[in-house]
Amino acid sequence: MGTVTKTIGTTGRDYSTVQAWEDALPANLVTDGNSQVGQCFNDSEFTSASTVVTISGETTDATHTITLTTGTGQSFRDNVNAQTNVLKYNASNGVGIRFTGNIGRTIIVGAQYVTLDGLQIGANNGCVSLNAANTMIKNCILEGGQAATGGYGASTLLLTSGSPSVLNTLVITRQPGFDGISVNNGVTPLFVNVTSVKPSDLTADKTAFRIDYGGATLKNCAGFGFNAFSSGSESGSNNCSDKAISFGTSNQASKTYANQFQNTADATRDFRLKTGADCVDNGVTDTTDIPSADDIVKTSRPQGSAWDIGAWELVQTVAAPQKRYPFASTTGFRLGI
């Protein structure tokens, strides 16, 4: 088994659009014998008034997979100023893929064993729909809903099949009437170190993690700015919200939104954690689901006494040791400590 890697971008790449890369994938990766990787380059923002890419129809398995990611150094995670950059969708910081239409989603995944990694995904409506089992989103920024009308089923991220995983990911929902993450009936997702937020100056309606009668597991997840943290049948622990959390142990419930992040208003949004946040040092270690033990911008966990809750791990400033100076003795010699 091998891996076939192709580049995607507008300057001397294998493909100029993400859909062109997907269209060229083998119909059956198992018989082809390879995994397929598409590496996006930040030559320019990938935009379309319709869905940017639909990954669907390919036969895959656990060892013959599809990954859409970035080229080396091309992700917002790789930016030299990743620690200080405002944490929101900004294509100048790394690869950005954005849907500019009013009805639809940026990326639709209909094949199994597909991973989206290290991408910024924006949308006027919904960002991503995972419609197949064994799919994963990790280390991504999803920012949707800013120019659409909410309603039943409207969400930034939609999960409709199997047992998808969402790890180390920030989900920003910029419109009233939208859930942050919506999970269809019977789907059993895993969420680890996910931050789902709606800006604080928008109407606090809908749900950060809407689970329709599923069996979701949430660990180290933050949900703020909605009318509810979650719904349905969830388990897990060490989550944080400005609303009540009805399941699990060690949760940080009913905390003040403004105390968690650098800025929560829509125009100036910046969802990096700040000093004193309830999310800081209140997470649980999970190197099974996040074996690299890092955060959304590759900061190693923990930086303090424990993992932080949500996608961001705060780099904590350690006070410099106090300087100690020599003093004069009664014999005329100077002694030092």
C-alpha positions as CSV (number, residue, x, y, z in Angstrom):
1,M,0.0,0.0,0.0
2,G,1.2,3.5,-0.9
3,T,0.1,7.1,-0.7
4,V,-0.5,9.3,-3.8
5,T,-0.2,13.0,-3.0
6,K,-1.4,15.7,-5.4
7,T,-1.1,19.5,-5.0
8,I,-4.1,21.9,-5.4
9,G,-3.7,25.6,-6.1
10,T,-3.5,28.3,-8.8
11,T,0.3,28.4,-9.2
12,G,2.0,25.4,-10.9
13,R,0.0,22.8,-9.0
14,D,-1.4,19.4,-10.1
15,Y,-5.0,20.7,-10.0
16,S,-6.4,24.2,-9.9
17,T,-9.6,23.3,-8.0
18,V,-10.4,21.0,-5.2
19,Q,-13.2,19.4,-7.2
20,A,-10.8,18.7,-10.1
21,W,-8.6,16.7,-7.7
22,E,-11.6,14.8,-6.3
23,D,-12.8,14.0,-9.9
24,A,-9.5,12.4,-10.7
25,L,-9.5,10.1,-7.7
26,P,-9.7,6.3,-8.5
27,A,-13.2,5.0,-8.2
28,N,-11.9,2.1,-6.0
29,L,-9.0,3.0,-3.8
30,V,-8.9,-0.6,-2.4
31,T,-8.2,-2.2,-5.7
32,D,-6.0,0.7,-6.7
33,G,-3.9,-0.1,-3.6
34,N,-3.2,3.5,-2.5
35,S,-4.4,6.2,-0.1
36,Q,-5.0,9.6,-1.7
37,V,-4.0,13.0,-0.3
38,G,-4.9,16.3,-1.7
39,Q,-2.6,19.1,-0.5
40,C,-4.1,22.6,-0.9
41,F,-1.7,25.6,-1.3
42,N,-2.5,29.1,-0.2
43,D,-1.8,30.6,-3.7
44,S,-5.3,32.2,-3.4
45,E,-8.5,31.6,-1.5
46,F,-10.6,28.7,-2.9
47,T,-14.1,30.2,-3.4
48,S,-17.2,29.2,-5.2
49,A,-20.9,30.2,-5.3
50,S,-21.7,26.5,-5.2
51,T,-20.3,23.7,-3.2
52,V,-16.5,23.8,-3.5
53,V,-16.0,20.0,-3.4
54,T,-18.1,16.9,-3.0
55,I,-16.1,13.9,-2.1
56,S,-18.3,11.0,-2.9
57,G,-18.6,7.7,-4.8
58,E,-15.1,6.3,-4.0
59,T,-14.7,2.8,-2.5
60,T,-12.3,3.1,0.5
61,D,-11.4,1.2,3.7
62,A,-9.4,1.7,6.8
63,T,-6.1,1.4,5.0
64,H,-7.1,3.0,1.7
65,T,-8.2,6.5,2.7
66,I,-8.8,10.0,1.4
67,T,-7.3,13.1,3.1
68,L,-7.9,16.7,2.1
69,T,-5.3,18.9,3.9
70,T,-2.7,21.6,3.1
71,G,0.8,21.6,1.7
72,T,3.8,21.9,4.1
73,G,3.7,25.3,5.8
74,Q,0.4,26.3,4.1
75,S,-2.1,25.9,7.0
76,F,-3.1,28.6,9.5
77,R,-1.5,26.2,12.0
78,D,1.9,26.7,10.3
79,N,1.7,30.5,10.3
80,V,4.7,32.1,12.0
81,N,2.3,34.2,14.0
82,A,-0.1,31.4,14.8
83,Q,0.1,32.1,18.6
84,T,-0.9,35.8,18.2
85,N,-3.1,35.7,15.1
86,V,-6.8,36.3,15.9
87,L,-8.5,32.9,15.9
88,K,-11.2,33.0,13.2
89,Y,-11.4,32.4,9.5
90,N,-8.7,34.5,7.7
91,A,-7.4,33.2,4.4
92,S,-4.3,35.4,4.7
93,N,-3.2,33.2,7.5
94,G,-3.4,29.9,5.6
95,V,-5.5,27.9,3.2
96,G,-9.1,29.0,3.1
97,I,-11.9,27.3,1.3
98,R,-15.2,29.3,1.2
99,F,-18.7,28.9,-0.2
100,T,-20.1,32.3,-1.2
101,G,-23.6,31.2,-2.2
102,N,-26.7,31.4,0.0
103,I,-28.0,27.8,0.0
104,G,-25.6,24.9,0.3
105,R,-22.3,23.8,2.0
106,T,-18.7,24.3,1.3
107,I,-17.6,20.7,1.5
108,I,-19.9,17.6,1.3
109,V,-18.4,14.2,2.2
110,G,-20.2,11.2,0.9
111,A,-17.4,8.6,0.9
112,Q,-16.1,6.7,3.9
113,Y,-12.7,7.1,5.5
114,V,-12.3,10.8,4.5
115,T,-10.4,13.2,6.7
116,L,-10.3,17.0,6.5
117,D,-7.2,18.3,8.3
118,G,-5.7,21.8,8.9
119,L,-8.2,23.7,6.8
120,Q,-10.1,26.9,7.2
121,I,-13.6,26.4,5.8
122,G,-16.0,29.3,5.5
123,A,-19.6,29.7,4.3
124,N,-22.4,32.1,3.9
125,N,-24.5,29.0,4.9
126,G,-23.3,25.7,6.2
127,C,-19.6,24.7,6.1
128,V,-19.4,20.9,6.0
129,S,-21.7,18.0,5.8
130,L,-20.3,14.5,6.7
131,N,-22.7,12.0,5.1
132,A,-20.7,8.8,5.5
133,A,-19.3,6.7,8.2
134,N,-15.7,6.7,9.4
135,T,-15.1,10.4,8.6
136,M,-13.0,12.9,10.5
137,I,-12.5,16.7,10.9
138,K,-9.4,17.7,12.8
139,N,-7.4,20.9,13.4
140,C,-9.8,23.0,11.4
141,I,-11.6,26.4,11.6
142,L,-15.2,26.2,10.4
143,E,-17.0,29.6,10.2
144,G,-20.5,29.6,8.7
145,G,-24.0,31.0,8.6
146,Q,-23.1,34.7,8.2
147,A,-25.3,35.5,5.3
148,A,-28.2,33.0,5.4
149,T,-31.5,32.6,7.1
150,G,-31.6,30.0,9.8
151,G,-34.3,27.4,10.2
152,Y,-34.8,23.7,11.1
153,G,-31.7,21.8,10.3
154,A,-29.5,24.9,9.7
155,S,-26.1,24.4,11.2
156,T,-22.4,25.2,10.5
157,L,-21.4,21.5,10.7
158,L,-23.9,18.7,9.9
159,L,-23.2,15.0,10.7
160,T,-25.6,12.5,9.1
161,S,-24.0,9.0,9.2
162,G,-22.0,6.6,11.2
163,S,-19.5,7.5,13.9
164,P,-17.6,10.6,12.7
165,S,-14.9,12.3,14.8
166,V,-14.3,16.0,15.3
167,L,-11.1,16.9,17.0
168,N,-9.2,20.1,17.9
169,T,-11.6,22.2,15.8
170,L,-13.2,25.6,16.2
171,V,-16.8,26.0,14.9
172,I,-18.1,29.6,14.7
173,T,-21.8,30.2,13.8
174,R,-22.4,33.7,12.7
175,Q,-26.2,33.8,12.4
176,P,-29.2,33.5,14.7
177,G,-31.4,30.5,13.8
178,F,-28.3,28.2,13.3
179,D,-27.1,25.4,15.5
180,G,-23.4,25.2,15.8
181,I,-23.1,21.4,15.2
182,S,-26.1,19.3,14.2
183,V,-26.1,15.5,14.5
184,N,-28.9,13.4,12.8
185,N,-30.8,10.7,14.6
186,G,-28.8,7.6,15.2
187,V,-25.4,9.0,14.5
188,T,-22.8,8.5,17.3
189,P,-20.0,11.1,16.9
190,L,-17.0,11.7,19.0
191,F,-16.1,15.4,19.9
192,V,-12.7,16.0,21.6
193,N,-11.4,19.5,22.3
194,V,-14.0,21.2,20.0
195,T,-15.1,24.8,20.5
196,S,-18.6,25.7,19.2
197,V,-19.5,29.4,19.6
198,K,-21.9,32.0,18.4
199,P,-20.7,35.6,18.8
200,S,-22.1,37.2,22.0
201,D,-23.8,40.1,20.3
202,L,-26.0,37.8,18.2
203,T,-29.2,36.2,19.5
204,A,-28.4,33.4,21.9
205,D,-30.6,30.7,20.3
206,K,-30.4,27.1,19.2
207,T,-27.7,24.6,20.4
208,A,-23.9,24.4,20.4
209,F,-24.0,20.6,19.9
210,R,-27.5,19.5,18.7
211,I,-27.7,15.7,19.0
212,D,-31.0,14.2,17.7
213,Y,-31.4,11.0,19.8
214,G,-27.8,9.9,19.2
215,G,-25.1,8.7,21.5
216,A,-22.5,11.4,21.1
217,T,-19.4,11.6,23.3
218,L,-18.1,15.0,24.2
219,K,-14.7,15.5,26.0
220,N,-13.0,18.9,26.6
221,C,-15.6,20.7,24.5
222,A,-16.7,24.3,24.9
223,G,-20.1,25.7,23.8
224,F,-20.9,29.4,24.2
225,G,-23.4,31.9,22.9
226,F,-26.3,29.5,22.2
227,N,-29.5,28.8,24.1
228,A,-28.3,25.3,25.1
229,F,-25.0,23.4,25.3
230,S,-26.3,20.1,23.9
231,S,-29.4,18.0,23.4
232,G,-30.2,14.3,23.0
233,S,-28.2,11.5,24.6
234,E,-24.6,12.5,25.4
235,S,-21.9,11.2,27.6
236,G,-18.4,12.5,28.5
237,S,-16.9,15.0,30.8
238,N,-14.7,18.1,31.3
239,N,-16.8,20.4,29.1
240,C,-17.4,24.1,29.6
241,S,-20.5,26.3,28.7
242,D,-22.4,29.4,29.6
243,K,-25.4,27.1,29.9
244,A,-26.2,24.0,32.0
245,I,-24.6,20.7,31.1
246,S,-26.9,17.8,31.8
247,F,-24.5,14.9,31.6
248,G,-21.1,13.7,32.8
249,T,-18.8,14.8,35.5
250,S,-16.1,17.5,36.0
251,N,-18.0,19.9,33.7
252,Q,-17.6,23.7,34.0
253,A,-21.3,24.7,33.5
254,S,-23.0,28.2,33.5
255,K,-19.7,30.1,33.2
256,T,-19.4,33.7,31.9
257,Y,-18.9,33.8,28.1
258,A,-16.8,37.0,28.2
259,N,-14.3,35.4,30.7
260,Q,-13.3,32.7,28.3
261,F,-12.0,34.2,25.0
262,Q,-10.0,37.2,23.8
263,N,-13.1,38.8,22.1
264,T,-16.6,37.4,21.7
265,A,-18.3,40.1,19.6
266,D,-18.9,39.2,15.9
267,A,-16.9,42.1,14.4
268,T,-13.9,41.6,16.6
269,R,-14.2,37.9,17.3
270,D,-11.1,36.1,18.5
271,F,-11.6,32.7,20.1
272,R,-8.3,32.2,21.6
273,L,-8.6,31.4,25.4
274,K,-7.5,34.1,27.8
275,T,-5.9,34.1,31.2
276,G,-8.3,33.2,34.0
277,A,-10.8,31.3,31.7
278,D,-12.7,28.5,33.2
279,C,-11.6,26.4,30.2
280,V,-8.0,26.6,31.3
281,D,-6.5,23.6,33.2
282,N,-9.9,22.0,33.5
283,G,-9.7,19.4,30.7
284,V,-9.0,15.7,30.8
285,T,-5.9,14.1,29.1
286,D,-6.9,12.2,25.9
287,T,-3.8,11.1,23.9
288,T,-5.9,8.2,22.5
289,D,-8.0,10.5,20.3
290,I,-5.4,13.2,20.0
291,P,-2.1,11.2,20.0
292,S,0.0,14.2,19.1
293,A,-1.2,15.9,22.3
294,D,-1.4,19.3,20.6
295,D,-4.0,22.0,20.0
296,I,-5.5,23.7,16.9
297,V,-2.2,25.6,16.3
298,K,0.2,22.8,17.3
299,T,0.7,24.1,20.9
300,S,1.6,21.1,23.0
301,R,-0.8,20.0,25.8
302,P,-0.8,20.7,28.7
303,Q,0.7,24.1,29.1
304,G,-0.5,24.3,32.8
305,S,-1.6,21.6,35.2
306,A,-4.0,20.0,32.8
307,W,-5.3,20.1,29.3
308,D,-7.5,23.1,28.5
309,I,-11.1,22.7,27.3
310,G,-11.8,23.6,23.7
311,A,-9.6,23.8,20.6
312,W,-7.1,26.3,22.0
313,E,-4.4,25.6,24.6
314,L,-3.3,28.7,26.4
315,V,0.4,29.3,26.7
316,Q,0.7,30.4,30.3
317,T,3.3,32.9,31.3
318,V,5.6,31.8,34.1
319,A,6.8,34.6,36.4
320,A,10.6,35.1,36.3
321,P,12.4,34.1,39.5
322,Q,13.1,36.9,41.9
323,K,16.6,38.2,41.6
324,R,18.7,37.7,44.7
325,Y,21.6,40.1,45.3
326,P,24.8,39.7,47.5
327,F,24.9,41.4,50.8
328,A,27.7,42.9,52.9
329,S,28.9,41.0,55.9
330,T,30.2,42.5,59.1
331,T,33.7,41.3,58.3
332,G,33.9,43.4,55.2
333,F,33.5,40.5,52.8
334,R,30.6,40.3,50.4
335,L,28.6,37.1,50.6
336,G,26.2,35.8,47.9
337,I,23.2,33.5,48.1
